[in-house]
Amino acid sequence: MKKTKYKTNRILILVAFLLFLIIGIYPMLHPSKGDNDTLSNIGYSKEEIQAINSLHKDNIAYIENNEYISNLIDIIKNSAFKEKNLKKYIELNSLTNLELDNVIYIVNMNYEIKDTYTNEIVAIMKEEYFIEENIDRYINYMNSIQSEYENTTDLAKAVVTNVNSGIDVEFYESVEDTDISKGTLMLVNKYHKLSPDYVPSNLVTVEAKYGRTLQMDKTAYEAFKRMWQDATKEGLSINVRSPYRSYATQKSLYERYASVDGYDEADTYSARAGYSEHQTGLAVDVVARDDDLGNFENTKEFEWMKENAHKYGFILRYPKGKEYLTGYMYESWHYRYVGVDVATDIYNKGITFEEYYAYYIEQK
C-alpha cells in the first residue's frame, strides 16, 4: 500500500513539474499578442499589427504606450534589425532625419544616441579606416570641404583619408615628436619630426657592389641586399644612391635647394632637417645602374620594383597621385623599409604610409 502511495506521489510531483515548465516556457516560445484594438486605435494597419505581434511582449507593450511610428514596420523588417535594440532605434529615429539604414547602423554599433547625427556623418563612420577619436576633426574638416563634393560617399572617403593623414591642418603645424619606439614602423613626415641628435643605433656601411658606400639601417640593408640579388638574377641593376642622412646633412641639403628655388618650392621635394625619413636609415633612393634619380621611372628596374619591392619589405613612399597626402612630389626612386608584412599590406590596399600608420599602427 505504501509503495503504491509513494508511486502516486512521484507521479503527482512529476506532473506538477511538467506543468511548471510549460507555464514558464510557453510564454517565451509564444509571446503574448498585443491588444489589436489598442494598436489599431493608435493608427497601425493590419499588416503593421501583424509585424508588431511577432515581437516580445515587452516591446509590444512599449509600442502600445507610445504614439504611432510611421516607419516601424520598416524598422522591424530591416535585414539588420535586432529586436533587443528596438527602443533605441525608435529613440534615434525620432531625434534625427537619418536614413533608416543609418539609424540601425548607429544603434547596432553601440554608438552614443545623439541628435546631431547626419547622413554625411554616418557615411564617415562607415568608412573602412574610421577612427572614433577623430570624429570632431572629421566633422570640422567635412564642413570645410563639403561644397566640393556632390557624392556623400566620395566626401566621406576624402574626409577620413585626409584627416587620418593629418592634412586637416597645414604642413609643419601641430608637429609631434616621432615615436621612435615603433622601430622600423616609425613615422617621419611633415607632422612628425626627429630630434637633431637622433642617430640610428644599427647603421652599417653599404658595400660598393650595392651602390654608394654610405650608411643604412642594418635590417633595411639586409633586405635590400636580398632584393638586389634577386633583381640581378633577372639582369637588372638596382643600386643605392642616397640612404642615411644625418640631421646636419639634411639641413645643408634643404638650405641649398631653398637658396635656388625658394623655400615654398623646396618644401615640395626636399624635407626640412628633422623631417626627413633618410635620418631614420630606413629610407633609400635608388638608381638603375648609375643613372640619374629622375630617370628611374623610365627603366625596367622601376617596373620590377613596382611589382616586387614589397616582397622585401619596401614601399614606394611618395606615390603618384598622393602628393597632397605625403606633402612631397612623386618620387619613383624613394623607397622606405617597413618589413614584409606591412609593405605587402600597404601594397595590396593601395594606401600611403600615412594612412596605414594612423589606422593600423598608431591606433592598434
Secondary structure by P-SEA (a helix, b strand, c coil): caaaaaaaaaaaaaaaaaaaaaaaccccccccccaaaaaaaacccaaaaaaaaaccaaaaaaaaacccccaaaaaaacccccccaaaaaaaaaaaccccaaaaaaaaaacccccccccaaaaaaaacccccccaaaaaaaaaaacccccccaaaaaaaaaaaaaaccccccccccccccccccccccccccbbbcccccccbbbbbcccccccccccaaaaaaaaaaaaaaaaacbbbbbccccccaaaaaaaaaaaaaaccaaaaaaccccccccccccccbbbbbccccccccccccaaaaaaaaccccccccccccccccccccccccccbbbbccaaaaaaaaaacccaaaaaacccccc
